[in-house]
Amino acid sequence: MHQLRFNMNTITPLMHVMLLLTNLVCVGTLYAQDKSDGGAYPNRPVRMVVPFPPGSPSDILSRVISDPLSQRLGRPVVIENRAGAGGLSGVEAVATAAPDGYTLVLGGTGALAISPSLRESMPYNVARDFAPIGLAATMPQMLVVGLQVPVSTVNELIAYVKARPGQLNYASGGPGSVAHLAGEMFKSAAGLDATHIPYRAGTPAAVTEIIAGRIQFMYSGITVLLPYVKSGRIKGIAVAASARSALAPNLPTVIESGLPDFTVEVWVGLLAPAKTPPAVIARVNRDLVALLKAPEVRERMLGQGAEPVGGTPDEFRAYIAREADKWQRIIRAANIREE
């Protein structure tokens, strides 16, 4: 083989340019390869924003998810509690974050499906500003009555309220809360006339009033109400879910009782800022779905009254849209406004 040699005295200016371009291309290729190898997602910790304070149901679920997600991603998933404005502050922070997959939010019912219809203005647009990753869990609501109310089933409660139009009360933790909207949905579905009594101190204050006989019924989270039911201080009537809860398998669903499609769930799921690369969304979704199938994760979630879900990003996007439409119809029909 002949060795190719250059006589520097015979290289033309054009050849100089060609050699320079060749060197630049080689350097650029090596740099791109190095950047690609070092930039595979994720190459640094991932931040998961929880728009509620430590100890809240969303916070507890985020910690059930974060450890196994860290193991699957191979990088730490750091929880950042960013409470404020009923969950809107933390969600807004993620809407404006860099769409690189390193800032996610564990968003839920209020900020993503209720507030857009409840508030006159919103700091973000759910459909425009977020890329759904996956629905993590749903938490069905339970229907309870006071011991003074002589009913044991949904149908008996409906008949009891109908026989006393405008005389009975139902409770919630405040206007526009899930418990409030559940009560309005129940009234609409069953044709009832009952008065909403909000308790800004929360569900425990409302339960105290049910025990005292000043409130007749209410909806709230199953894990919140179940201890009162088990201790015999109030009566559990049904769960507002598509299937019976493993925590209270003897309670029928409201659907079983004759109100079709009656589901009231608090839910949480992972979302990223819009324009996050599809490959990143697919990666996090794959790991989220896998960890939700793990027996230890399922057991911990069920212990919190949460049903693990999973599913695809498109399925989660469609679920958010259905939930938003459902609550918008209830909010408009009852003329509910944020206070």
Residue pairs with C-beta under 8 A, 6 or more apart in sequence:
11 19
41 101
41 277
41 279
41 280
41 283
42 73
42 74
42 75
42 101
42 102
43 75
44 75
44 102
45 75
45 76
45 77
45 78
45 102
46 69
46 73
46 75
46 76
46 77
46 78
46 101
46 102
46 103
46 104
47 77
47 78
47 80
47 102
47 103
47 104
48 62
48 65
48 66
48 69
48 77
48 78
48 79
48 80
48 104
48 105
48 106
48 270
49 80
49 82
49 90
49 91
49 93
49 94
49 103
49 104
49 105
49 106
50 56
50 58
50 59
50 62
50 79
50 80
50 81
50 82
50 90
50 105
50 106
51 58
51 82
51 83
51 84
51 87
51 88
51 89
51 90
51 91
51 105
51 106
51 107
51 108
51 111
52 58
52 59
52 81
52 83
52 87
52 90
53 59
53 81
53 83
54 81
56 83
57 139
57 221
57 266
57 304
57 306
58 87
58 106
58 108
58 268
59 79
59 81
60 304
61 106
61 136
61 137
61 268
61 301
61 304
61 306
62 79
62 106
63 79
64 297
64 300
64 301
64 304
65 77
65 106
65 136
65 270
65 288
65 291
65 297
66 77
66 78
66 79
67 77
68 291
68 294
68 297
69 77
69 284
69 287
69 288
69 291
70 76
70 77
72 287
72 290
72 291
73 283
73 284
73 287
80 90
81 90
82 89
82 90
82 93
83 89
83 90
84 90
86 110
86 111
86 115
87 107
87 108
87 110
87 111
87 115
88 111
88 115
88 122
88 123
90 105
90 111
91 105
91 107
91 111
91 112
91 124
92 123
92 124
93 105
94 103
94 104
94 105
94 107
94 130
94 271
94 272
94 273
95 123
95 124
95 129
95 130
95 273
95 274
96 124
96 273
97 103
97 273
98 273
99 131
99 272
99 273
99 274
99 275
99 276
99 277
100 276
100 277
100 280
101 272
101 276
101 277
101 280
101 281
101 283
101 284
103 272
103 273
104 133
104 270
104 271
104 272
104 284
105 130
105 270
105 271
105 272
106 136
106 268
106 269
106 270
107 130
107 268
107 269
107 270
107 271
108 266
108 267
108 268
108 269
109 178
109 265
109 266
109 267
109 268
109 323
110 178
112 126
112 271
112 320
112 323
112 324
113 126
113 320
113 323
113 324
113 326
113 327
114 176
114 178
114 181
114 324
114 327
114 331
115 122
115 338
116 122
116 126
116 324
116 328
117 324
117 327
117 328
117 331
117 332
118 176
118 331
118 336
118 337
118 338
119 338
120 338
124 130
126 320
126 324
127 321
128 274
129 273
129 274
130 271
130 272
130 273
130 274
131 271
131 272
131 273
131 274
131 275
131 276
131 281
131 313
132 269
132 270
132 271
132 313
132 314
132 316
132 317
132 320
133 269
133 270
133 271
133 272
133 281
133 284
133 285
133 288
133 313
133 316
134 269
134 270
134 284
134 285
134 288
134 289
134 309
134 310
134 311
134 312
134 313
134 316
135 267
135 269
135 309
135 310
135 311
135 315
135 316
135 319
136 267
136 268
136 269
136 270
136 288
136 292
136 308
136 309
136 310
137 267
137 268
137 292
137 301
137 306
137 307
137 308
137 309
138 241
138 265
138 266
138 267
138 306
138 307
138 309
139 221
139 222
139 223
139 265
139 266
139 267
139 304
139 305
139 306
139 307
140 222
140 239
140 240
140 241
140 245
140 263
140 264
140 265
140 305
140 307
141 178
141 179
141 182
141 219
141 220
141 221
141 222
141 239
141 240
141 241
141 264
141 265
141 266
142 219
142 220
142 221
142 222
142 225
142 226
142 229
142 236
142 237
142 238
142 239
142 240
142 245
142 248
142 251
143 154
143 157
143 186
143 217
143 218
143 219
143 236
143 237
143 238
143 239
143 240
143 254
144 210
144 217
144 218
144 219
144 220
144 225
144 228
144 229
144 234
144 235
144 236
144 237
145 151
145 157
145 210
145 216
145 217
145 234
145 235
145 237
146 210
146 211
146 213
146 215
146 216
146 217
146 234
146 235
147 211
147 232
147 233
147 234
147 235
148 213
148 216
149 157
149 160
149 216
149 217
149 235
150 160
151 157
151 159
151 160
151 237
152 235
152 237
153 237
153 238
153 252
153 257
154 237
154 238
154 252
154 254
154 257
154 258
154 259
155 257
155 258
157 217
157 237
158 190
158 192
160 168
161 168
161 190
161 192
161 193
161 194
161 216
161 217
162 190
162 191
162 192
162 193
165 193
166 193
166 194
166 195
168 194
168 195
168 216
168 217
169 194
169 195
169 196
169 197
169 214
169 215
169 216
170 183
170 186
170 194
170 195
170 196
170 197
170 215
170 216
170 217
170 218
170 219
171 179
171 183
171 196
171 197
171 198
171 199
171 206
171 209
171 210
171 215
171 217
171 218
172 179
172 180
172 182
172 183
172 196
172 197
172 198
172 199
172 206
172 218
172 219
173 179
173 180
173 198
173 199
173 200
173 202
173 203
173 206
173 220
174 180
174 198
174 199
174 200
174 339
175 196
175 198
175 336
175 337
175 338
175 339
176 331
176 336
176 337
176 338
176 339
177 198
178 219
178 264
178 266
179 203
179 206
179 218
179 219
179 220
180 196
180 198
180 336
181 264
181 327
181 330
181 331
181 336
182 219
182 240
182 264
183 194
183 196
183 217
183 218
183 219
184 196
184 330
184 333
184 334
184 336
185 262
185 264
185 330
186 192
186 219
186 254
186 259
186 262
187 193
187 194
188 330
188 333
188 334
189 259
189 262
190 259
194 216
194 217
197 206
197 209
197 215
199 205
199 206
199 209
203 220
203 221
203 224
203 225
206 215
206 218
206 220
207 218
207 220
207 225
207 228
207 233
207 234
209 215
210 216
210 217
210 218
210 234
211 228
211 233
211 234
217 237
219 240
219 264
221 266
221 305
222 239
222 245
222 247
222 248
222 305
223 247
223 304
223 305
225 234
225 236
226 236
226 247
226 248
226 305
228 234
229 235
229 236
229 248
236 248
236 251
237 251
238 251
238 252
238 253
238 254
238 256
238 257
239 245
239 248
239 251
239 252
239 253
239 254
240 253
240 254
240 262
240 263
240 264
240 265
241 253
241 263
241 265
241 307
242 253
242 255
242 263
243 253
244 251
244 252
244 253
245 251
245 305
245 307
246 302
247 302
247 305
253 262
254 262
254 263
255 261
255 262
255 263
267 309
267 319
267 323
269 309
269 316
269 319
269 320
270 284
270 288
272 280
272 281
272 284
281 313
282 313
285 312
285 313
288 310
289 310
289 311
291 297
292 298
292 301
292 308
292 309
292 310
293 308
293 310
297 308
298 308
301 307
301 308
302 308
311 319
330 336
